[in-house]
Amino acid sequence: MWHDGGYSGMRLHRRQPSAGLHGQAVLQRAIRLCLLILSGFSLLSGPVQAENGGSPQDVTIGVLAYQGELAAALDWAPLTRFLNERVPGYRFNLEHFDADSLRAAIREQRVDLVVTNPGYYVAMENEFGLSRIATLDSPQALSPDKGTGSALIVRSDRADLETLADLRGKRLAAMAPDAFGGYLLVVREMLAQGIDAESHFKEIHFLGVPMMRIVAAVQRGEADAGVVRSCFIEQAAARGVLRLEDFRVLGDRRSVDTTAAAFPCGLSTPLYPDWPIAVTRGIGHSLSKQVAQALLSMPADTGMAWTVPADYQTVHELYRELRTGPYAHLRDVTLAGLLRRFWPALLVLALVLTAWGVHTVRVEHLVQRRTAELRASLRARDEAEARVRSHQEQMEHLSRLSILGELSGSLAHEINQPLTTIGNYARSLLRRHADGRLTDAAVVEACGEIGSEAERAGGIMRRIRDFARKRTAVREPADMPALADSTRKLIEGMLLHAPLIVCENELPPGCEVLADGPQIQQVLLNLVKNAIDAGRGLPPERQAVTIRLETADKRLLVHVIDQGCGLTAEQQSRLFEPFFTTKPDGLGLGLPICKTIVEAHGGRLWAESNIPSGMRFSFSLPCHAASN
């Protein structure tokens, strides 16, 4: 189980089952009976035989059951029924897990598809290589990117609790230290308001699943506040499980955040992407594509709807800020932590420093001994002073070696980056020499870059104190000609026989855009790679690719032009549809993602035939005048 190690020092208590749960055994038997009935219906709705006449292949869907097995079975039964109807030759079965058992099932390859919350997906993506193929499009969500949040509930009669700051010194109920909607979202929101859960709460009860345990603890007064998933108490009230007027949401953002005002449920945190469905490494590409296409065509009247995978960068930012989950290693920015992570490189560096130190000490010792021998004829006082100076110099030298040893962890980490770049350029020169493509210009360029990286290595000591600082990418003035040229160099460095890539800059002076540079470069890389693929196998003069920059109507235009075989009108009309591809091994998500990035920057991406042959892919961005 992936835990948030930063909160291990809290006074944490796990509540034991109360006497009010004396009928738990009967309830468990009823749940198992309902699950058997639902499984029977799911199997009956699926195909009896594969299309080739054989038995259908079983596909297991693992679901994180944060409300318990019965609620999960009822919520996700439409998913298995729909897939059994739409994907022939396979029999989809639903299994329910808590966080620990789902992780074990993924590790042991007992599940093929995983439906879970955004936080658990990001952690399992990092650990086991899960790959999302669709995101839930919930009716209560503002959008697939804004569908998951947390509500901090208190009893309605607690007049002493009005804001999050009032919880200092109080008791909190939550699901688990690593629960995304059941704990971590509220921890981050509290940190933003200056409240540290590690020190400001009197105690925290982690009650596990189902989430109704948290509501019960708040209602009985065993906890002053509880963390539940947004819309949980509203849905429970609709089912008649609780009375909504008995509770209220602390710090409801809908009254202060215009973007959350339309959200139908109480909300104490910002909204994050909705639940994804992901495939494990063992599932085949063909089945992944069939399932993704089926999910995107799933009508809302079946009980749920799906859309293309959302951007889960905000979830990564949360874990990085809290230094937990896949970013727990950021807590180990200590000498002991660096030794654990980088001990091979540190061992080599320590051996080099030790050998250098021994050699230096030996040389200095020989020099001092020779000096002492030359002064043997001098007076005893001068000889004694010489020995004292020798010992002092040796102690100062050992002190300098000790300081270098303390900094060796940071040095090993930082110096690896420029050394890797220098090695890459050196190997590139060797490859070009072996291929007979080495030119004076390439040597000058590579030597310039190697010199630049060498200067960068020389400035390492000044940057050690900023070693662990992480910054979130922001939009800023971007140099489009430089981005285009950087993309060209990157492509030429990756491909052994790269075609000619020409950058034509027709921009007027002072034209720039506000953009996230890495995202725009991602779009350029995708379009140039597609252009190179379109000309593969053609004569060299038709393999060339042109990147042209120009302006029109106060917008910066970027054109990527190839001279390949082109596309039919029907293919062009479907280019930006998810999962449509003309490549045998393509998934069909590259251009839709590029379109999403460009539109998020206020621009537009389109394609048209190039005269006399090939295609022209273009996108526009708002042009901003440079500030004086």
TIDRENMI-833492 format. One line per field, with one value per residue (C-alpha): residue number from 1; x, y, z. Coordinates in pm, whole numbers, plus 50000, padded with zeros to 5 digits. Layout:
resi: [NUM	...]
east: [X	...]
north: [Y	...]
up: [Z	...]
//
This chain:
resi: [1	2	3	4	5	6	7	8	9	10	11	12	13	14	15	16	17	18	19	20	21	22	23	24	25	26	27	28	29	30	31	32	33	34	35	36	37	38	39	40	41	42	43	44	45	46	47	48	49	50	51	52	53	54	55	56	57	58	59	60	61	62	63	64	65	66	67	68	69	70	71	72	73	74	75	76	77	78	79	80	81	82	83	84	85	86	87	88	89	90	91	92	93	94	95	96	97	98	99	100	101	102	103	104	105	106	107	108	109	110	111	112	113	114	115	116	117	118	119	120	121	122	123	124	125	126	127	128	129	130	131	132	133	134	135	136	137	138	139	140	141	142	143	144	145	146	147	148	149	150	151	152	153	154	155	156	157	158	159	160	161	162	163	164	165	166	167	168	169	170	171	172	173	174	175	176	177	178	179	180	181	182	183	184	185	186	187	188	189	190	191	192	193	194	195	196	197	198	199	200	201	202	203	204	205	206	207	208	209	210	211	212	213	214	215	216	217	218	219	220	221	222	223	224	225	226	227	228	229	230	231	232	233	234	235	236	237	238	239	240	241	242	243	244	245	246	247	248	249	250	251	252	253	254	255	256	257	258	259	260	261	262	263	264	265	266	267	268	269	270	271	272	273	274	275	276	277	278	279	280	281	282	283	284	285	286	287	288	289	290	291	292	293	294	295	296	297	298	299	300	301	302	303	304	305	306	307	308	309	310	311	312	313	314	315	316	317	318	319	320	321	322	323	324	325	326	327	328	329	330	331	332	333	334	335	336	337	338	339	340	341	342	343	344	345	346	347	348	349	350	351	352	353	354	355	356	357	358	359	360	361	362	363	364	365	366	367	368	369	370	371	372	373	374	375	376	377	378	379	380	381	382	383	384	385	386	387	388	389	390	391	392	393	394	395	396	397	398	399	400	401	402	403	404	405	406	407	408	409	410	411	412	413	414	415	416	417	418	419	420	421	422	423	424	425	426	427	428	429	430	431	432	433	434	435	436	437	438	439	440	441	442	443	444	445	446	447	448	449	450	451	452	453	454	455	456	457	458	459	460	461	462	463	464	465	466	467	468	469	470	471	472	473	474	475	476	477	478	479	480	481	482	483	484	485	486	487	488	489	490	491	492	493	494	495	496	497	498	499	500	501	502	503	504	505	506	507	508	509	510	511	512	513	514	515	516	517	518	519	520	521	522	523	524	525	526	527	528	529	530	531	532	533	534	535	536	537	538	539	540	541	542	543	544	545	546	547	548	549	550	551	552	553	554	555	556	557	558	559	560	561	562	563	564	565	566	567	568	569	570	571	572	573	574	575	576	577	578	579	580	581	582	583	584	585	586	587	588	589	590	591	592	593	594	595	596	597	598	599	600	601	602	603	604	605	606	607	608	609	610	611	612	613	614	615	616	617	618	619	620	621	622	623	624	625	626	627	628]
east: [50000	50139	50144	50211	50523	50515	50228	50360	50429	50061	49857	49660	49388	49189	48841	48738	48396	48123	47847	47606	47753	47638	47451	47762	47785	47427	47497	47809	47617	47351	47618	47777	47438	47371	47714	47647	47315	47476	47757	47499	47317	47649	47739	47394	47425	47766	47837	47795	48062	48336	48282	48510	48289	48517	48470	48490	48808	48765	48862	48874	48786	48923	48726	48830	48524	48547	48176	48186	48135	47757	47761	48046	47861	47548	47742	47958	47722	47619	47984	48024	47685	47770	48116	47980	47730	47971	48299	48241	48463	48530	48350	48401	48387	48379	48585	48594	48900	49024	49350	49583	49417	49384	49757	49832	49598	49772	50116	50012	49842	49503	49319	49319	49132	49138	48872	48988	49017	49269	49517	49535	49571	49869	50041	49979	50075	50413	50463	50309	50282	49901	49778	49446	49220	48915	48789	48447	48211	47989	47664	47734	48090	48161	48380	48595	48885	48676	48481	48647	48669	48630	48380	48473	48150	48047	47720	47474	47450	47825	47805	48169	48289	48254	48589	48878	49080	48825	48944	49272	49293	48989	48943	48925	48787	48921	48961	49340	49664	49693	49322	49288	48934	48909	49205	49482	49269	49171	49531	49646	49362	49444	49812	49709	49530	49820	49686	49928	49745	50057	50051	49719	49476	49427	49394	49300	49088	49154	48843	48891	48602	48312	48302	47977	48192	48323	47972	47868	48172	48083	47716	47798	48042	48346	48501	48445	48476	48506	48651	48426	48418	48217	47848	47875	47637	47397	47381	47342	47058	46888	46900	46749	47062	47099	46929	47109	46994	47195	47522	47684	48000	48278	48444	48207	48399	48085	48023	48375	48491	48302	48438	48286	47955	47776	47886	47572	47725	47903	48274	48567	48853	48931	48804	49036	48992	48727	48791	48987	48969	49317	49468	49748	50063	49934	49633	49674	49668	49369	49152	49258	49145	48812	48737	48831	48612	48322	48352	48355	48034	47860	47536	47453	47120	47309	47397	47739	47938	48307	48529	48890	49156	49176	49497	49600	49881	49698	49707	50083	50117	49926	50150	50461	50354	50271	50577	50383	50278	50506	50691	50765	51135	51147	51142	51484	51678	51927	52273	52132	51855	52097	52329	52042	51938	52273	52516	52679	52769	52864	53088	53276	53303	53422	53691	53811	53815	53991	54259	54307	54323	54574	54790	54776	54852	55143	55287	55252	55406	55706	55748	55735	55979	56226	56192	56260	56571	56704	56654	56817	57126	56925	56852	56622	56364	56327	56301	56025	55834	55860	55709	55427	55348	55354	55099	54877	54876	54786	54496	54365	54383	54193	53930	53881	53840	53576	53371	53391	53268	52962	52873	52948	52583	52461	52764	52701	52338	52398	52713	52547	52320	52587	52808	52520	52460	52832	52832	52527	52688	53015	52832	52637	52967	53090	52770	52791	53158	53075	52794	53012	52780	53025	53054	53245	52919	52817	53157	53136	52781	52863	53180	52983	52723	52993	53165	52836	52768	53124	53064	52738	52927	53166	52875	52734	52849	52651	52328	52349	52119	51846	51889	51552	51336	51052	50866	50534	50539	50361	50279	50534	50662	50781	51036	50869	51169	51384	51124	51107	51485	51507	51250	51454	51770	51586	51445	51782	51946	51690	51678	51981	51890	51679	51538	51599	51400	51384	51271	51137	51089	50866	50765	50786	51001	50832	50583	50566	50310	50233	50256	50383	50697	50720	50355	50392	50712	50517	50271	50557	50730	50409	50339	50699	50713	50388	50532	50847	50635	50431	50744	50905	51000	50971	51264	51487	51360	51004	51109	51197	50982	50927	50835	50708	50629	50418	50143	49789	49516	49721	49777	50098	50068	50285	50277	50434	50448	50539	50550	50420	50133	49867	49528	49187	48905	48736	49057	49106	48755	48834	49192	49110	48870	49004	49141	49128	49467	49616	49918	49911	50055	49900	49649	49498	49540	49834	49642	49342	49582	49764	49427	49339	49671	49640	49278	49371	49613	49332	49435	49316	49470	49369	49494	49470	49620	49950	50006	50134	50157	50150	49976	49999	49921	49876	49795	49745	49819	49722	50010	50110	50329	50649	50638	50884]
north: [50000	50341	50563	50931	50899	51266	51214	50907	51109	51201	51066	50823	50594	50328	50288	49935	49808	49921	49714	49872	49648	49321	49234	49263	48891	48884	49193	49036	48724	48942	49135	48816	48687	49015	49000	48644	48754	49055	48836	48596	48879	49010	48669	48625	48963	48873	48657	48286	48203	48384	48483	48202	47944	47888	47984	48357	48486	48612	48975	49088	49447	49549	49826	50024	49977	50279	50248	49871	49574	49599	49968	49904	49611	49822	50126	49942	49666	49875	49884	49506	49460	49714	49571	49217	49337	49551	49357	49009	48715	48828	48785	49081	49009	49267	49221	49459	49548	49780	49970	49696	49403	49594	49671	49303	49200	49436	49315	48949	49023	48902	49201	49329	49658	49891	50145	50364	50718	50963	50943	50565	50559	50797	50586	50258	50416	50502	50162	49915	50107	50133	50325	50513	50473	50675	50905	50892	51171	51198	51393	51590	51684	52023	51842	51526	51745	51876	51583	51469	51662	51623	51750	51818	51746	51847	51815	52095	52176	52251	52630	52647	52514	52767	52763	52522	52723	52624	52262	52333	52101	51898	51532	51429	51111	50998	50681	50626	50829	50767	50805	51059	51196	51060	51253	51397	51660	51811	51797	52002	52254	52295	52350	52623	52793	52752	52446	52155	51827	51680	51922	52109	51819	51664	51320	51156	50840	50638	50418	50255	50151	50187	50566	50556	50479	50835	50980	50763	50873	51240	51179	51000	51273	51043	51291	51665	51653	51391	51377	51219	51228	51514	51427	51127	51262	51394	51050	50879	51117	51040	50669	50743	50635	50970	51307	51582	51849	51676	51777	52070	52111	52317	52578	52526	52663	52722	53054	53191	53017	53109	52805	52573	52760	52527	52211	52041	51918	52061	52103	52189	52147	52229	51980	51722	51488	51216	50842	50678	50326	50191	49882	49677	49577	49226	49328	49323	49630	49503	49447	49785	49959	49771	49854	50222	50254	50083	50310	50627	50513	50423	50627	50819	50640	50319	50472	50619	50782	50799	51041	51061	51042	51360	51538	51417	51672	51836	51501	51478	51833	51739	51438	51641	51919	51674	51462	51139	50853	50844	51152	51020	51005	51386	51356	51191	51508	51421	51273	50935	50951	51044	50761	50513	50635	50710	50482	50337	50681	50805	50501	50576	50944	50856	50627	50899	51158	50917	50834	51201	51284	51008	51118	51481	51399	51178	51450	51712	51477	51413	51785	51860	51578	51705	52055	51925	51742	52056	52251	51987	52205	52499	52574	52345	52622	52651	52271	52257	52540	52358	52041	52240	52409	52071	51926	52234	52219	51848	51912	52194	51969	51687	51943	52041	51673	51631	51920	51772	51440	51604	51764	51457	51344	51668	51687	51336	51416	51755	51675	51371	51589	51795	51486	51292	51574	51590	51213	51231	51494	51298	50980	51178	51292	50931	50812	51088	51004	50632	50719	50961	51250	51444	51805	52105	52269	51964	51955	52328	52294	51988	52146	52458	52254	52048	52371	52511	52198	52206	52564	52446	52176	52445	52634	52337	52452	52776	52583	52311	52497	52497	52123	52001	52294	52194	52444	52409	52499	52828	53012	53276	53454	53180	53216	53018	53023	52882	52616	52516	52496	52297	52053	52011	51936	51689	51499	51493	51364	51084	50952	50785	50892	51198	51373	51739	51964	52330	52609	52919	53218	53488	53646	54025	54165	54172	53892	53643	53422	53340	52962	52661	52591	52213	52162	52356	52164	51842	51952	52036	51703	51512	51697	51669	51299	51242	51435	51220	50902	51028	51056	50729	50514	50804	50962	51185	51507	51415	51327	51686	51858	52234	52426	52771	53053	53354	53586	53664	53869	53917	53542	53346	53059	52746	52520	52172	52075	51738	51608	51258	51068	51277	51170	51124	51365	51102	51047	51422	51459	51206	51307	51454	51182	50983	50640	50709	50636	50555	50380	50002	50034	50370	50426	50743	50974	51196	51450	51474	51551	51812	51968	51985	52155	52415	52496	52530	52805	52984	52858	52619	52311	52203	52004	52051	51904	52048	52141	51951	51660	51581	51748	52079	52072	52419	52566	52923	53098	53448	53688	53919	54223	54215	54452	54742]
up: [50000	49908	50220	50276	50486	50583	50822	51001	51316	51380	51666	51448	51580	51394	51544	51640	51528	51766	51920	51671	51402	51565	51245	51030	50960	50828	50614	50468	50367	50203	50014	49885	49769	49580	49420	49300	49149	48977	48845	48702	48523	48388	48249	48095	47920	47775	47469	47510	47253	47070	46710	46595	46764	47066	47429	47503	47666	48023	48091	48455	48550	48891	49065	49375	49600	49831	49926	49978	49749	49713	49613	49368	49211	49160	49030	48776	48657	48350	48244	48225	48059	47789	47718	47701	47440	47233	47240	47094	47180	47536	47870	48104	48477	48756	49075	49372	49578	49846	49787	49915	49738	49408	49412	49474	49191	48947	49054	49014	48675	48796	48644	48285	48324	48628	48728	49015	49143	48989	49277	49287	48906	48909	49177	48993	48659	48807	48972	48724	48395	48374	48069	48076	47771	47880	48157	48320	48211	48522	48492	48810	48701	48545	48292	48284	48403	48695	48838	49162	49487	49862	50115	50477	50666	51019	51209	51144	51515	51547	51551	51664	51328	51045	50862	50814	51068	51337	51311	51491	51791	51675	51574	51208	51048	50708	50501	50495	50489	50112	50023	49740	49774	50129	50274	50052	49872	50208	50335	50035	50073	50443	50366	50122	50415	50658	50841	50886	50945	51106	51398	51409	51462	51803	51645	51315	51284	50967	50934	50593	50365	50329	50347	50548	50855	50840	50828	51124	51328	51273	51352	51681	51785	51773	51525	51489	51109	50837	50486	50220	49843	49693	49632	49869	50135	49868	49705	50043	50129	49796	49886	50228	50418	50601	50638	50450	50697	50973	50806	50635	50427	50585	50361	50065	49764	49556	49733	49670	49350	49033	48848	49111	49149	48906	49089	49229	49557	49860	49789	50018	49767	49405	49147	48989	48689	48711	48743	48458	48320	48245	48085	48239	48057	47989	47778	47401	47178	46978	47286	47433	47117	47104	47469	47421	47112	47290	47595	47385	47215	47543	47560	47875	47915	48006	48343	48266	47985	47896	47705	47585	47860	48067	48169	48516	48561	48854	49036	48980	49114	49431	49500	49419	49656	49937	49852	49870	49640	49333	49465	49814	49721	49734	50113	50104	50023	50298	50289	50397	50135	49857	49961	49933	49587	49424	49603	49284	49147	49494	49546	49224	49315	49668	49529	49292	49571	49806	49547	49472	49841	49915	49625	49732	50093	49984	49760	50028	50282	50054	49994	50363	50446	50185	50320	50669	50548	50377	50698	50917	50951	51075	51432	51635	51665	51285	51254	51516	51344	51012	51163	51319	50986	50811	51051	51023	50643	50647	50887	50666	50363	50538	50642	50277	50180	50453	50315	49964	50104	50258	49923	49714	49705	49549	49318	49184	49105	48943	48743	48582	48369	48179	48150	47992	47740	47654	47603	47375	47150	47140	47038	46777	46621	46617	46446	46185	46125	46086	45841	45645	45736	45953	45841	45969	46072	46276	46449	46529	46660	46874	47011	47099	47286	47463	47568	47695	47902	48038	48154	48308	48504	48630	48786	48980	49324	49296	49230	49498	49739	49468	49400	49532	49419	49175	48967	48792	48423	48341	48023	47935	47624	47388	47107	46827	46588	46868	46945	46580	46551	46877	46739	46419	46617	46840	46541	46364	46682	46727	46370	46213	45857	45921	45611	45539	45776	45671	45910	45730	45961	45808	46141	46180	46463	46805	46737	47022	47195	47556	47576	47767	47563	47628	47529	47201	47124	47184	46912	46672	46737	46667	46341	46213	46300	46105	45808	45811	45823	45524	45309	45414	45116	44865	44673	44892	44735	44847	45203	45296	45561	45594	45913	45815	46063	45959	46086	45974	46145	46465	46497	46464	46215	46217	45909	45889	45520	45368	45010	45084	44929	45102	45237	45087	45164	45381	45580	45625	45763	46039	46124	46464	46577	46875	46773	46398	46242	45903	46058	46113	46466	46558	46839	46694	46995	46883	46673	46912	47198	46985	46899	47271	47356	47078	47163	47532	47419	47234	46891	46620	46450	46098	45798	45420	45107	44988	44623	44428	44677	45046	45339	45526	45900	46050	46389	46505	46834	46953	46884	47170	47120	47323	47621	47623]
//
